[in-house]
Amino acid sequence: MQSSTAAIPQTTRLSRETRGFIFGFLGVFIFSFTLPMTRLAVHDLDTTFVGLGRAVVAACLAGILLLVTRQPIPTRRQAIRLLVVALGVVVGFPLLSSWALRQVPASHGALMNGLLPMAVAIVSALWDGDRPAPLFWVAALIGSGTVIGFVLFSSSEGLVAGDLAMLGAVIIASIGYVEGGRMSREMGSWQTICWALIVSFPFIIIPVANSVVQNGLNASPTAWLGFAYTCVFSMFLGFFAWYRGLALGGIARVGQVQLIQAFLTIIWSGLFLGEQITPLMLGAAAVVIGMIAIIRRVPIQKKAAVTN
């Protein structure tokens, strides 16, 4: 009698898109701690050191991993594209968000960060050929509008300098996410972030060293804990899962999973930093997260099929 176990892998195997969402959520869960941990770090440490120093540490880890696994050196064309990735996620977002979090609470920054999925969808449509149905854009606009409305309503000063810095961080990060997701298809997810860290190292080590000389490294254990998290998880391991998810499930669609990040970050900000979590904040986050239920089902036309 033939065993029925041979059919199990075919009936239980997760689809490519589902696997993309799982990896995407894992990356978002790791990233959701980034703003609270950055807030802890910049309380005692210089913003340049926190923003770029995390990449210096992560680049050392990346170099070890690349050497041990004997990864091939990127071509000149790939190196140029890796610089784009590095500008977005290694330099731009960490530096701008570190500066912003000296001005605004982490929970406040989390809602501004909720604009990132919309920005990723726009960049993906322009660069990667993704063409979502109109309902996708309606849901994304509702989520983004909720974020902007919350910031304007909750702040007596309107958009402050910290908000503008977070907005800049969102825009430049979206470019790094899209190009990183594209490169992950040809290089692999962890290889992409590792090489992006390596190519950025010569440009960031000097300002980091200068920050150490000028400001020293005198900080509390809590600040060092926050910095360590951003080095190992936010700047390194989180991207292993995130870029894998983007490559598997599609950049525009899986990128919307990051709408959940605002809600998670608000929870961590209340638990770890004692920041006030208001009903309005939770309501805004709930509206933003609710859009994923729509976006998850909206069809997206692709310019060309992507192979495994």
C-alpha positions in Angstrom: 0.0 0.0 0.0 1.4 3.4 -1.0 2.0 5.8 1.8 0.0 9.1 1.7 2.9 11.0 3.3 4.3 11.8 -0.1 1.4 14.1 -0.8 1.8 16.1 2.4 4.5 18.5 1.2 2.4 19.4 -1.9 -0.8 20.2 0.2 0.9 22.0 3.1 3.6 23.9 1.3 3.2 27.6 1.8 2.9 29.8 -1.3 5.7 32.2 -2.3 3.6 35.2 -1.3 2.6 33.7 2.1 6.3 33.0 2.8 7.0 36.6 1.8 4.5 37.9 4.3 5.9 35.7 7.1 9.5 36.8 6.5 8.2 40.4 6.1 6.4 40.3 9.5 9.5 38.9 11.2 11.6 41.7 9.8 8.9 44.3 10.9 8.8 42.8 14.4 12.5 43.2 14.7 12.4 46.8 13.3 9.5 47.7 15.6 12.0 48.0 18.5 14.4 50.3 16.6 12.9 53.7 17.5 12.5 52.9 21.2 16.0 51.5 21.3 17.4 54.5 19.4 15.6 56.8 21.8 17.3 55.1 24.7 20.7 55.3 23.0 20.5 59.0 22.0 19.7 60.0 25.6 23.4 59.6 26.4 25.2 59.1 23.1 25.8 61.5 20.2 23.3 61.1 17.4 26.0 60.7 14.7 27.5 57.9 16.7 24.2 56.2 17.2 23.0 56.7 13.7 26.2 55.6 11.9 28.0 53.7 14.6 25.4 50.9 14.4 26.4 50.4 10.8 30.1 50.2 11.7 29.5 47.4 14.1 27.1 45.7 11.7 29.7 46.0 8.9 32.2 44.1 11.0 29.7 41.3 11.6 28.9 41.3 7.9 32.6 41.1 6.9 33.0 38.0 9.1 30.0 36.3 7.7 31.0 37.1 4.1 34.5 35.7 4.7 33.4 32.6 6.4 30.8 31.7 3.7 33.2 32.8 0.9 30.7 35.0 -0.9 31.7 36.2 -4.4 32.6 39.9 -4.7 29.9 42.0 -6.3 30.4 43.3 -9.8 30.9 47.0 -10.4 27.3 47.4 -11.5 26.1 45.6 -8.3 28.4 47.8 -6.2 26.8 50.9 -7.5 23.4 49.6 -6.7 24.6 48.6 -3.2 25.6 52.2 -2.6 22.0 53.2 -3.3 20.8 50.6 -0.7 23.4 51.8 1.8 22.5 55.4 1.3 18.9 54.6 2.2 19.0 52.1 5.0 22.6 52.2 6.3 23.2 56.0 6.3 20.1 58.0 5.6 17.4 56.4 7.8 19.5 55.7 10.9 21.1 59.2 10.9 17.9 61.2 10.2 15.8 59.1 12.6 18.5 59.4 15.4 18.4 63.2 15.1 14.6 63.2 14.9 14.3 61.2 18.1 16.1 63.9 20.1 13.2 66.1 19.2 10.1 63.8 19.3 9.0 60.8 21.3 9.6 57.3 19.8 5.8 56.7 19.7 5.4 60.0 17.7 8.1 58.9 15.3 6.4 55.6 14.9 3.3 57.2 13.4 5.5 59.2 11.0 7.2 56.0 10.1 3.8 54.7 9.1 4.2 56.6 5.9 7.0 54.3 4.8 4.8 51.5 3.2 3.1 54.1 1.0 6.5 55.5 0.0 7.8 52.0 -0.8 4.7 51.3 -3.0 5.3 54.5 -4.9 9.0 53.8 -5.5 8.3 50.2 -6.3 5.7 51.3 -9.0 8.3 53.6 -10.5 11.4 51.4 -10.3 10.1 47.8 -10.2 7.1 47.9 -12.5 4.5 46.9 -9.9 1.1 48.1 -10.9 -1.4 47.8 -8.0 -5.1 48.1 -8.6 -6.8 51.4 -7.6 -8.1 50.0 -4.4 -4.5 49.4 -3.2 -3.8 53.1 -3.6 -7.0 54.1 -1.8 -6.2 51.9 1.2 -2.6 53.2 1.2 -3.7 56.8 1.1 -6.2 56.3 3.9 -3.4 54.8 6.1 -0.9 57.6 5.2 -3.6 60.3 5.7 -4.4 58.9 9.1 -0.7 59.2 10.0 -0.4 62.8 8.9 -3.7 63.7 10.5 -2.6 62.3 13.8 0.7 64.2 13.8 -1.0 67.5 13.0 -3.8 67.0 15.5 -1.7 65.7 18.4 1.0 68.4 18.2 0.2 72.0 19.1 3.2 73.1 17.0 2.1 71.2 13.9 5.0 69.6 12.0 8.2 70.2 14.0 11.7 69.8 12.8 11.8 66.2 14.2 8.8 65.3 12.1 10.5 66.7 9.0 13.6 64.7 9.8 11.5 61.5 10.2 9.8 62.3 6.9 13.2 62.6 5.2 14.2 59.3 6.8 11.1 57.6 5.4 11.7 58.9 1.9 15.3 57.8 1.7 14.6 54.5 3.4 11.9 53.6 0.9 14.5 53.9 -1.9 16.9 51.6 0.1 14.1 49.1 0.7 13.0 48.8 -2.9 16.5 48.6 -4.4 17.5 46.1 -1.6 14.5 44.0 -2.4 15.3 44.0 -6.1 19.0 43.0 -5.4 17.9 40.2 -3.0 16.4 38.4 -6.0 19.9 38.1 -7.6 22.2 38.2 -4.6 20.2 36.8 -1.7 18.7 38.7 1.2 21.4 38.5 3.8 24.1 38.9 1.2 22.5 42.2 0.0 22.6 43.9 3.4 26.0 42.5 4.2 27.6 43.9 1.1 25.7 47.2 1.5 27.3 47.5 4.9 30.7 46.8 3.5 30.6 49.3 0.7 29.4 52.0 3.1 32.1 51.3 5.7 34.8 53.6 4.2 32.3 56.5 4.2 31.0 56.2 7.7 34.0 55.2 9.8 35.5 58.7 9.7 32.4 60.6 11.0 31.9 57.9 13.7 35.5 58.2 14.8 35.2 62.0 14.9 32.1 61.7 17.0 33.9 59.5 19.5 36.8 61.9 19.7 34.6 64.9 20.3 31.9 63.5 22.5 33.4 60.4 24.1 31.6 57.2 24.9 30.4 57.9 28.4 26.8 56.4 28.6 24.6 54.4 30.9 24.1 50.7 30.5 20.6 51.3 29.2 21.9 53.6 26.4 24.5 50.9 25.4 21.7 48.3 25.4 19.7 50.4 23.0 22.7 50.9 20.8 23.6 47.2 20.8 20.1 46.3 19.7 20.3 48.7 16.7 23.6 47.3 15.7 22.8 43.6 15.8 19.1 43.5 15.1 18.0 46.7 13.4 21.0 47.1 11.2 21.9 43.4 10.6 19.6 40.5 11.3 16.3 42.3 10.7 17.3 42.9 7.1 17.9 39.2 6.5 14.2 38.5 7.0 12.9 41.8 5.5 14.7 41.6 2.2 13.8 37.9 1.9 10.2 38.8 2.4 10.3 41.6 -0.2 12.0 39.3 -2.7 9.5 36.5 -2.2 6.2 38.3 -1.9 6.6 41.4 -3.9 8.0 44.8 -2.8 4.8 46.8 -3.0 2.6 44.2 -1.3 4.9 42.9 1.4 6.1 46.5 2.0 2.6 47.3 3.4 3.3 44.8 6.3 5.3 47.6 7.8 2.0 49.4 8.6 2.0 47.0 11.6 5.3 48.5 12.8 3.7 51.7 14.0 1.3 49.8 16.4 4.1 47.6 17.7 6.5 50.5 18.2 3.8 52.4 20.2 3.4 49.4 22.5 7.2 49.1 23.1 7.5 52.9 23.6 4.9 52.7 26.4 6.4 49.6 28.0 10.1 50.5 27.8 10.1 54.3 27.8 7.0 55.1 29.8 5.7 57.3 27.0 2.0 58.0 27.1 -0.2 55.9 24.9 -3.4 57.8 24.1 -6.7 56.4 22.8 -6.2 58.7 19.7 -2.8 57.2 19.1 -4.1 53.6 19.3 -7.1 54.6 17.1 -4.9 56.0 14.4 -2.7 52.9 14.5 -5.7 50.7 14.3 -6.9 52.4 11.2 -3.5 52.2 9.6 -3.2 48.5 10.4 -6.7 47.8 9.2 -5.7 48.8 5.7 -3.5 45.7 5.4 -6.6 43.5 5.3 -7.6 45.3 2.1 -4.1 45.6 0.6 -3.4 41.9 1.2 -6.2 41.0 -1.3 -5.7 43.6 -3.9 -4.2 42.3 -7.2 -0.9 43.7 -8.3 0.2 43.4 -11.9 3.9 42.9 -12.4 6.1 43.9 -15.3 7.7 40.5 -15.5 7.4 37.3 -13.6 10.0 36.7 -11.0 11.5 33.2 -10.6 12.6 31.5 -7.4 
